[in-house]
Amino acid sequence: MDTPVPICFIHGVTTARFGFEPAWGSILDETLALNGFERPSAHGIQFVTVDYRDVFEQPPNDEGMPDRTDGTLTEEQRANLQSEYSVRQQAVLSAISEYLAVVPGPRLDTIPETQAEHAAELASLMWSPLRAQANAYSNDPKLREAIIRRVRAQLPKRGHIVIIAHSLGSVVALDLIPRLPRGVTVSLITIGSPLSIKSNWEHVEFSGQNFPADRMRMWVNVFDAIDPVTVGRGVSERFNEATDVQVSFASLAQLASTHASRYYLSLPVVGAAVAEAVFAGRSRPRDRVSAKMSQFGDGWNLQFLASAYATEIARTTESIKFAWRADFDAARHISAERIIETVRAHQHVLPPELHAIPTTTDLLDNAAALVNDVWDDEELVPLAIAMMMASPVQPFSFKIEPEQSLAALTNTLDRVRGTGSPERTSQEFATALTDALTEATSAILPVAQLFRASLDIAGATFLAASDVAPSDDSPHGLTGARQLAEVLRLVEPGGIIGGMVTLALGSNVGSALLTTNGSKNAALFVHLLSRLPIEQLEASLIGYMAVLAAQDRLGFEDSSDEIRAVFQSVLVDVSNERNAHEQINSLGKAEWAKKHDLVERALKWVDKKFPPAMVDVVRHALTRKSEMTAPDIKAIEARIKSDLRRALRPDTGGTGELD
């Protein structure tokens, strides 16, 4: 392996039982071995015991606090470093996730926040040295300076180090790390930290703009639910750079032992965090070798498409928005990592063709190449509409301006469309889709705005309860994508995949919902749609309408018959429910009335833009005759005359005249 990474232990208070643990290295070495990791000692890794016990016993000198060494970062550098740090934190969390569990039994975090400080003071009376030394460190600047200097002198002066800091040692670590030599980087694991208590962190400058982003690689904080020193609380409420891990393998009978460093060092999750910090993933028990690209099943195609769009969002970000891009890139990495981990954990419920799982590199950098020439332009319409309506980095949300969305969509289409000679450029294609979405949104909402996120939840709802078998005309890999979307719902409700599949079902294969064999599925689909919260219903209707508008603008065969039939069925369902609420004067009647108006508005838009065939017009008029207005009647008459003229054209044997 590379140069061994030293592991350094910063103890808490000076008592052997609760702070200084001379055998800590052996305990940790055994913990890793027992949980399937390689022993650090087998790789020549040095265990550095940091000892500052004597400082409490002698008067501190006046040397002063060492200067911070991290103040030379520009705003852009800091933003990029913090973004990279967020990505690493997510990778660490994924690596230790199998050691996380629901915390059983009693817990102290039910104590109200306002009383936590007093509870900590009361608990510390059991072990007076804890509170006495903690108070001295927090309240005596000279003592604090002396301890920092003593600890700093014992740590390596260059390279990467792992610091395990227990109890008071965690407070020391946060004061120390920004003052380490510039060539030192740190992976921090805090155990039994009292940093959730305000009096312990008031003097600490380690968050926000004061976070030493140039040297921090990770920070995992492990605390027991009944550890009196932590009051059953983590530190991430105060320091959002930390990832909290709550454990509780002790009972109330073992209360006196839950703060001991020996206890924390023996926990599997601590061993996993140390292994991740030391071996950078090379010593995980599970084999994480990814599959070859050629082995990916078609069900991954929609995820690759979504990832390709997210990549283009990042690439088209203006250079002056470096902070926004840094955050967005972090979200892309975290989202990709979560997708892979979730699918891996639920691989047993997926068909064999989806068992080959891509790597983060595949999702972040190679996605477009993996789906080049998979869909034709007509199949891409509902998929692209769904992408524009959903967050490309779920479960995170970012405001994406229409101009950037258009540029990213253009680039995505350029990369995934076939190599033939399309009738229109990707710029023209993307513009038509964007304008169609604006047109549909304007028809439903008072102010045109691109809807995001709500469509995802609606998509998941349909996928969860419908069992519609896509027809041969459906987008490639739709069946597999539906199964994959169901798994991804565990971490991101609905997700962009759910949105794409839902719009594809409703437009490309909507007729499958309305056949005799699919009538049961159709009823369920309609029932779910009508019962969505009103904002999600709006988003879903807008999505379907945008698909129709795009098909019209691009000269494609439209899906108006299928979508009209769905809208009509939803209107009937909503009308029945509205009437039921009105008859019993339910508080929900107002919402159902709004839904009725919303669906009717969408249906009128479809009828106006895509007039149905003459027979459908008459049938539609008969079912709604009580609601017909003079303009409606004139429109029906005009359509009937138009259809008759078409039927009587001279080239078909007619006279071209109406009697």
C-alpha positions in Angstrom: 0.0 0.0 0.0 1.0 3.7 -0.1 2.9 5.4 2.8 1.2 4.2 6.0 -1.1 6.7 7.6 -0.4 7.2 11.3 -3.3 7.0 13.7 -3.1 9.5 16.6 -5.2 9.3 19.8 -6.0 12.5 21.7 -7.3 11.4 25.1 -9.9 13.2 27.2 -9.6 13.9 30.9 -6.5 12.4 32.7 -8.2 9.5 34.5 -7.5 6.1 33.0 -11.1 5.0 33.3 -12.6 7.8 31.3 -9.8 9.5 29.4 -6.3 8.2 29.0 -6.2 4.6 27.6 -2.7 3.3 27.1 -3.9 0.2 25.3 -6.0 2.1 22.8 -4.0 0.9 19.8 -4.4 -2.8 20.6 -8.1 -2.4 21.2 -8.6 -0.6 17.9 -6.4 -3.1 16.0 -8.5 -5.9 17.3 -11.8 -4.1 16.6 -10.9 -3.8 12.9 -9.8 -7.5 12.7 -13.0 -8.7 14.4 -15.2 -6.8 11.9 -13.5 -8.1 8.7 -11.0 -5.3 8.1 -7.2 -5.6 7.9 -5.2 -4.8 11.0 -3.5 -1.5 10.8 -0.5 -3.0 12.6 -0.1 -5.5 9.8 0.7 -2.6 7.4 3.2 -1.0 9.7 0.9 1.8 10.6 2.1 3.8 13.6 -0.1 4.4 16.6 0.7 7.8 18.1 -0.3 8.3 21.7 -0.7 12.0 22.4 -0.3 12.7 26.2 -1.0 16.1 27.7 -1.9 14.9 31.3 1.0 16.8 33.0 -0.2 20.2 31.7 -3.0 20.1 34.1 -0.6 19.7 37.0 1.8 22.6 36.3 1.3 26.4 35.8 0.9 27.2 32.1 3.5 29.6 30.5 2.8 32.7 28.4 3.9 31.4 25.0 0.5 32.1 23.6 -1.7 30.2 21.2 -0.1 29.0 17.9 -1.4 31.0 14.9 -4.0 29.5 12.5 -2.3 28.3 9.3 -5.4 28.1 7.1 -6.1 31.7 6.4 -4.7 31.9 2.8 -7.7 30.4 0.9 -9.6 32.5 -1.6 -13.4 32.4 -1.6 -13.3 30.2 -4.7 -10.8 27.8 -3.3 -12.7 27.5 -0.1 -16.0 26.8 -2.0 -14.4 24.0 -4.1 -12.6 22.4 -1.1 -15.8 22.4 0.9 -17.6 20.8 -2.0 -15.0 18.1 -2.3 -15.3 17.6 1.5 -19.0 17.1 1.3 -18.5 14.4 -1.4 -16.0 12.6 0.8 -18.3 12.7 3.8 -21.0 11.0 1.8 -18.6 8.3 0.6 -17.6 7.7 4.2 -21.2 7.5 5.3 -21.8 5.0 2.6 -18.8 3.0 3.6 -19.9 2.7 7.3 -23.6 2.5 6.6 -23.9 -1.3 7.1 -22.7 -0.7 10.7 -25.5 1.7 11.5 -28.6 0.5 13.3 -31.8 1.7 15.0 -30.9 2.7 18.6 -32.8 0.5 21.0 -33.6 1.1 24.7 -33.2 4.3 26.7 -31.7 7.5 25.4 -30.9 10.9 26.8 -31.6 13.0 23.8 -35.2 13.3 24.9 -34.1 15.8 27.5 -35.2 19.2 26.3 -32.4 21.3 24.7 -32.8 24.0 27.2 -32.1 21.6 30.0 -29.2 19.7 28.4 -26.5 21.9 29.8 -27.8 21.4 33.4 -28.2 17.7 32.7 -24.6 17.5 31.6 -23.4 19.3 34.8 -25.5 17.0 36.9 -24.2 13.9 35.2 -20.6 15.0 35.5 -20.9 15.2 39.3 -20.4 11.4 39.2 -16.9 11.9 37.8 -15.7 15.3 39.1 -12.5 15.3 37.1 -14.5 15.4 33.9 -16.2 18.7 34.6 -13.3 20.2 36.5 -10.8 19.7 33.6 -13.4 20.5 30.9 -14.2 23.8 32.7 -10.5 24.6 33.1 -9.8 24.0 29.5 -12.8 26.2 28.3 -12.3 29.0 30.8 -8.6 29.3 31.1 -7.0 30.6 27.8 -3.4 30.1 29.0 -4.2 26.4 29.9 -5.8 25.9 26.6 -2.8 27.4 24.8 -0.4 25.2 26.7 -2.4 22.0 25.9 -2.6 22.9 22.2 1.2 23.5 22.0 1.9 20.2 23.8 -0.4 18.2 21.6 0.8 19.9 18.4 4.4 19.0 19.3 3.6 15.3 19.4 1.9 15.0 16.0 3.5 14.4 12.6 4.6 17.5 10.8 3.6 16.4 7.3 1.4 14.1 5.3 -2.0 12.7 6.2 -2.9 11.6 9.7 -6.0 10.1 11.4 -7.0 11.7 14.7 -9.2 9.8 17.1 -10.2 12.3 19.8 -12.1 11.2 22.9 -14.3 13.4 25.1 -12.4 16.6 26.0 -9.9 15.5 23.4 -12.4 16.3 20.7 -12.6 19.9 21.9 -8.8 20.0 21.9 -8.8 18.6 18.3 -11.0 21.4 17.0 -8.7 24.0 18.4 -5.6 22.2 17.2 -6.4 21.2 13.6 -6.5 24.8 12.1 -3.1 25.3 13.7 -1.3 22.3 12.3 1.5 22.7 9.8 0.2 23.5 6.3 1.4 20.2 4.9 -0.7 18.1 7.3 -4.2 16.8 6.3 -6.5 15.2 8.8 -9.3 12.5 9.0 -11.1 13.2 12.3 -13.0 10.6 14.4 -14.5 12.0 17.6 -15.9 9.7 20.2 -18.0 10.6 23.3 -17.6 14.3 22.4 -19.2 16.9 24.7 -19.3 19.5 21.8 -23.1 19.4 21.8 -23.0 21.4 25.1 -22.7 25.2 24.4 -20.2 25.9 27.2 -17.7 23.5 25.5 -17.8 25.0 22.1 -18.3 28.7 22.6 -14.6 29.4 22.2 -14.2 27.0 19.2 -13.8 28.4 15.7 -14.2 25.4 13.5 -17.3 25.9 11.3 -18.5 27.9 8.3 -15.8 30.3 7.2 -13.5 29.1 10.0 -13.6 25.5 8.8 -10.1 24.4 7.8 -11.2 23.1 4.4 -7.6 22.8 3.1 -6.7 20.0 5.6 -9.9 18.2 6.6 -10.6 15.0 4.8 -13.5 13.7 6.9 -15.1 14.0 10.3 -17.2 11.2 11.9 -18.6 11.7 15.4 -19.7 8.6 17.3 -21.8 9.0 20.5 -23.8 6.8 22.7 -27.5 7.5 23.4 -27.0 7.3 27.1 -23.5 8.7 27.4 -24.0 11.4 30.1 -21.1 13.5 28.8 -22.8 13.9 25.4 -26.3 14.0 26.9 -27.2 11.6 24.1 -26.6 14.2 21.5 -24.3 14.5 18.4 -22.4 17.6 17.3 -23.7 18.2 13.8 -26.4 20.6 15.1 -23.5 23.0 15.9 -20.9 21.8 13.4 -22.6 20.8 10.2 -19.3 19.5 8.8 -19.6 16.5 11.1 -21.4 13.2 10.3 -23.1 12.0 13.5 -23.4 8.3 14.3 -25.5 7.4 17.3 -25.0 4.0 19.0 -26.3 2.3 22.1 -24.9 -1.1 22.9 -25.0 -0.4 26.6 -27.9 -0.5 29.1 -28.7 1.8 32.0 -26.9 -0.7 34.2 -23.7 0.1 32.2 -24.2 3.8 32.4 -20.8 4.4 34.1 -19.0 2.6 31.2 -20.7 4.3 28.2 -18.3 7.2 28.2 -15.1 5.2 28.5 -12.7 5.4 25.5 -12.2 1.6 25.6 -16.0 1.2 25.0 -16.0 3.5 22.0 -12.8 2.0 20.5 -14.4 -1.4 20.5 -17.5 -0.4 18.5 -17.7 -1.8 14.9 -18.7 1.5 13.4 -15.6 3.2 14.8 -13.5 0.4 13.3 -15.2 0.9 9.9 -14.6 4.7 10.1 -10.9 4.1 10.9 -10.6 1.6 8.1 -12.1 4.1 5.6 -9.7 6.9 6.8 -6.6 4.7 6.8 -7.1 2.5 3.8 -9.4 4.8 1.7 -11.8 1.9 1.0 -9.2 -0.7 0.1 -9.9 -2.7 3.2 -13.6 -3.0 3.1 -15.0 -6.5 3.7 -17.3 -6.2 0.7 -15.9 -6.5 -2.8 -16.8 -3.2 -4.6 -15.4 -4.0 -8.0 -17.8 -2.5 -10.5 -19.2 -4.3 -13.6 -18.0 -3.6 -17.1 -20.0 -1.0 -19.0 -21.1 -3.5 -21.6 -22.9 -5.5 -18.9 -25.3 -2.8 -17.8 -29.0 -3.7 -18.4 -31.3 -1.4 -20.4 -33.1 -0.6 -17.1 -30.1 1.7 -16.3 -30.7 3.8 -19.4 -33.0 6.4 -17.9 -30.6 6.9 -14.9 -27.7 7.4 -17.3 -29.8 10.0 -19.2 -30.7 11.8 -16.0 -27.0 11.8 -14.9 -25.9 13.1 -18.3 -28.3 16.0 -18.0 -27.0 16.8 -14.5 -23.4 16.7 -15.9 -24.4 19.3 -18.5 -26.0 21.5 -15.8 -22.6 21.6 -14.1 -20.7 22.2 -17.3 -23.0 25.1 -18.4 -22.7 26.9 -15.1 -21.3 30.4 -15.5 -17.7 30.7 -14.3 -18.6 33.5 -11.8 -21.0 31.1 -10.1 -18.2 28.9 -8.7 -19.8 28.5 -5.3 -23.1 27.4 -6.9 -21.3 24.9 -9.1 -19.2 23.6 -6.2 -22.4 22.9 -4.3 -24.1 21.4 -7.3 -21.1 19.1 -8.1 -21.1 18.0 -4.5 -24.8 17.1 -4.8 -24.1 15.2 -8.1 -21.4 13.1 -6.4 -23.5 12.4 -3.3 -26.6 11.6 -5.4 -24.6 9.1 -7.5 -23.1 7.5 -4.4 -26.6 7.1 -2.9 -28.0 5.6 -6.0 -25.2 3.0 -6.2 -25.4 2.1 -2.5 -29.2 1.8 -2.5 -29.3 -0.4 -5.6 -26.5 -2.5 -4.2 -28.3 -3.0 -0.9 -31.5 -4.1 -2.7 -30.0 -5.9 -5.6 -31.9 -9.1 -4.6 -35.2 -7.6 -5.7 -34.0 -6.6 -9.2 -34.0 -8.7 -12.3 -30.6 -10.3 -13.3 -30.1 -7.8 -16.1 -29.8 -5.0 -13.6 -27.3 -6.7 -11.3 -24.4 -5.1 -13.1 -24.1 -1.8 -11.2 -22.3 1.3 -12.6 -19.6 3.2 -10.7 -19.8 6.8 -9.7 -17.5 7.6 -12.7 -20.0 6.0 -15.0 -22.8 8.1 -13.6 -20.8 11.4 -13.3 -18.6 11.3 -16.4 -19.6 8.5 -18.9 -23.4 8.6 -18.7 -24.1 10.3 -22.0 -21.8 7.9 -23.9 -23.6 4.9 -22.4 -27.0 6.0 -23.9 -25.9 7.4 -27.2 -28.4 6.4 -29.9 -30.7 4.5 -27.6 -33.9 6.6 -28.3 -35.3 8.2 -31.3 -36.5 11.9 -31.1 -40.1 11.0 -30.5 -39.2 8.8 -27.5 -37.0 11.5 -26.1 -39.9 14.0 -25.8 -41.5 12.8 -22.5 -38.1 11.9 -21.1 -36.7 15.3 -21.7 -39.8 17.1 -20.4 -39.6 15.1 -17.1 -35.9 16.0 -16.8 -36.7 19.7 -17.0 -39.4 19.3 -14.4 -37.4 17.4 -11.8 -34.3 18.0 -9.8 -31.4 16.3 -11.6 -29.6 15.7 -8.3 -32.3 14.4 -6.0 -33.0 14.5 -3.2 -31.3 17.9 -3.4 -32.9 20.9 -5.0 -31.3 23.8 -6.9 -32.7 26.8 -8.7 -31.8 26.3 -12.4 -32.5 29.3 -14.6 -34.4 28.6 -17.9 -31.5 29.7 -20.0 -29.1 27.2 -18.2 -31.7 24.4 -18.4 -32.0 25.1 -22.2 -28.2 25.0 -22.7 -27.8 21.8 -20.6 -30.7 20.1 -22.4 -29.2 21.1 -25.8 -25.8 19.6 -24.9 -27.5 16.5 -23.5 -29.5 15.9 -26.7 -26.3 16.5 -28.7 -24.6 13.7 -26.9 -27.4 11.2 -26.8 -29.1 11.6 -30.1 -28.3 9.2 -32.9 -25.5 9.9 -35.5 -27.9 10.1 -38.4 -29.1 13.3 -40.0 -32.0 14.6 -37.8 -34.5 17.0 -39.3 -33.7 19.6 -36.6 -30.7 20.5 -34.6 -30.4 19.8 -30.9 -30.7 23.5 -30.2 -34.0 23.6 -32.1 -35.2 20.4 -30.4 -34.4 21.7 -26.9 -36.0 25.1 -27.6 -39.2 23.4 -28.8 -39.3 21.3 -25.6 -38.6 24.4 -23.4 -41.3 26.5 -25.1 -43.8 23.6 -24.8 -43.2 23.3 -21.1 -43.7 27.1 -20.7 -46.9 27.0 -22.8 -48.3 24.1 -20.7 -47.4 25.8 -17.4 -49.0 29.1 -18.5 -52.2 27.3 -19.3 -52.5 25.9 -15.7 -50.7 28.5 -13.5 -51.3 32.2 -13.3 -47.6 32.9 -13.7 -45.5 30.7 -15.9 -42.8 28.9 -14.0 -41.1 25.6 -14.5 -42.3 23.0 -12.0 -39.8 20.9 -10.2 -39.8 18.1 -7.6 -43.6 17.7 -7.4 -43.7 15.6 -10.6 -41.2 13.2 -9.0 -43.5 12.3 -6.1 -46.4 11.9 -8.5 -44.3 9.6 -10.7 -43.4 7.4 -7.7 -47.1 7.1 -6.7 -48.0 5.8 -10.1 -45.1 3.4 -10.3 -45.8 2.0 -6.9 -49.4 1.0 -7.6 -49.6 0.4 -11.3 -48.6 -2.7 -13.1 -48.8 -1.6 -16.6 -46.7 -3.6 -19.1 -45.1 -1.2 -21.6 -45.9 -1.9 -25.2 -43.3 -2.6 -27.9 -43.5 1.1 -28.7 -42.3 2.2 -25.3 -38.8 3.7 -24.7 -36.1 1.1 -24.5 -35.5 -0.2 -21.1 -38.7 1.2 -19.6 -39.6 -2.0 -17.8 -36.2 -2.3 -16.1 -36.3 1.4 -15.4 -39.6 1.0 -13.5 -38.1 -1.7 -11.3 -35.0 0.5 -10.7 -37.1 3.5 -9.9 -39.0 1.5 -7.3 -35.7 0.7 -5.5 -34.5 4.3 -5.8 -37.7 5.5 -4.1 -36.2 4.4 -0.8 -33.8 7.4 -0.8 -35.5 9.9 -3.1 -39.3 9.8 -3.3 -40.2 9.4 -6.9 -37.0 10.6 -8.4 -36.3 11.8 -11.9 -36.6 8.2 -13.2 -40.2 8.0 -11.8 -41.1 11.2 -13.6 -39.7 10.0 -16.9 -41.4 6.6 -16.7 -44.7 8.2 -15.7 -44.7 10.7 -18.6 -43.6 7.9 -21.0 -46.5 5.7 -19.8 -49.0 8.4 -20.1 -48.0 9.6 -23.5 -46.1 6.9 -25.5 -48.0 3.9 -24.2 -51.1 5.5 -22.6 -53.3 3.3 -24.7 -52.2 0.3 -22.7 -54.0 1.8 -19.7 -57.3 2.0 -21.5 -57.6 -1.4 -23.2 -60.0 -4.0 -21.8 -57.1 -6.0 -20.4 -55.7 -2.9 -18.7 -59.0 -1.5 -17.4 -58.2 -2.4 -13.8 -54.8 -0.7 -14.1 -56.4 2.3 -15.8 -58.9 2.7 -12.9 -56.1 2.5 -10.4 -53.9 5.0 -12.4 -56.8 7.5 -12.5 -57.7 7.0 -8.9 -54.1 7.8 -7.8 -53.8 10.8 -10.1 -57.1 12.3 -8.8 -56.0 11.9 -5.2 -52.6 13.6 -5.4 -52.2 16.8 -3.4 -53.2 19.7 -5.6 -49.6 20.9 -6.3 -48.5 17.5 -7.4 -51.7 17.1 -9.5 -50.8 20.5 -11.2 -47.3 19.3 -12.0 -48.5 16.0 -13.4 -51.1 17.6 -15.7 -48.5 20.2 -16.8 -46.1 17.4 -17.7 -48.7 15.6 -19.9 -49.7 18.9 -21.5 -46.1 19.8 -22.2 -45.5 16.5 -24.0 -48.5 17.2 -26.2 -47.3 20.8 -26.9 -43.8 19.5 -27.7 -45.2 16.9 -30.1 -47.2 19.5 -31.9 -44.2 21.9 -32.2 -41.9 19.2 -33.5 -44.5 17.8 -35.9 -44.6 14.4 -34.2 -47.6 12.1 -33.9 -49.4 13.4 -30.8 -50.7 11.4 -27.8 -53.8 13.5 -27.4 -56.3 10.7 -27.6 -54.6 8.8 -24.8 -54.0 11.8 -22.6 -57.5 13.2 -23.2 -59.0 9.9 -22.1 -56.9 9.9 -18.9 -58.0 13.5 -18.2 -61.6 12.8 -18.8 -61.5 9.8 -16.5 -59.8 11.9 -13.8 -62.4 14.6 -14.2 -65.2 12.1 -13.6 -63.5 10.7 -10.6 -62.8 14.2 -9.2 -66.4 15.2 -9.8 -67.7 12.3 -7.9 -65.5 12.9 -5.0 -66.3 16.7 -5.0 -70.0 15.9 -5.0 -69.6 13.5 -2.1 -67.8 16.1 0.0 -70.3 18.8 -0.8 -73.3 16.6 0.1 -72.0 16.0 3.6 -70.4 19.5 3.9 -66.9 18.2 4.4 -64.0 20.5 5.0 -62.3 18.9 2.0 -64.9 20.2 -0.5 -62.9 23.3 -1.3 -59.9 21.3 -2.3 -61.9 19.0 -4.5 -63.6 21.9 -6.1 -60.1 23.3 -6.9 -59.0 20.0 -8.3 -62.2 19.9 -10.5 -61.4 23.3 -11.9 -57.8 22.4 -12.5 -58.5 19.2 -14.4 -61.3 20.8 -16.4 -58.9 23.6 -17.4 -56.4 21.1 -18.5 -59.0 19.1 -20.5 -60.3 22.3 -22.2 -56.7 23.1 -23.2 -56.3 19.7 -24.8 -59.7 19.9 -26.6 -58.9 23.3 -27.9 -55.3 22.5 -29.1 -56.1 19.0 -30.3 -59.8 18.9 -31.3 -61.1 15.3 -31.1 -62.6 13.4 -34.0 -66.2 14.3 -34.8 -67.8 11.2 -33.1 -65.8 12.0 -29.9 -66.9 15.6 -30.1 -70.5 14.7 -30.2 -70.1 12.1 -27.4 -68.2 14.6 -25.4 -70.9 17.3 -25.9 -73.7 14.9 -24.9 -72.0 14.0 -21.6 -71.4 17.7 -20.8 -74.4 19.4 -22.4 -75.5 21.0 -19.2 -72.1 22.8 -19.1 -72.0 23.8 -22.8 -71.7 27.5 -23.7 -72.4 29.2 -27.0 -68.7 29.2 -27.9 -68.5 25.5 -27.1 -71.4 24.8 -29.5 -69.9 26.9 -32.3 -66.6 25.1 -31.9 -68.3 21.7 -32.2 -70.3 22.9 -35.3 -67.1 24.1 -36.9 -65.3 20.8 -36.3 -68.2 18.8 -37.7 -68.2 20.9 -40.9 -64.5 20.5 -41.2 -64.7 16.7 -40.9 -67.5 16.6 -43.4 -65.7 18.7 -46.0 -62.7 16.4 -45.6 -64.9 13.4 -46.2 -66.5 15.0 -49.3 -63.3 16.2 -51.1 -63.4 15.8 -54.9 -60.4 13.5 -54.9 -62.4 11.0 -52.8 -65.5 11.2 -55.1 -67.3 13.9 -53.2 -68.5 17.3 -54.5 -66.7 19.4 -51.9 -70.0 21.1 -51.0 -72.2 20.7 -47.9 -76.0 20.3 -48.3 
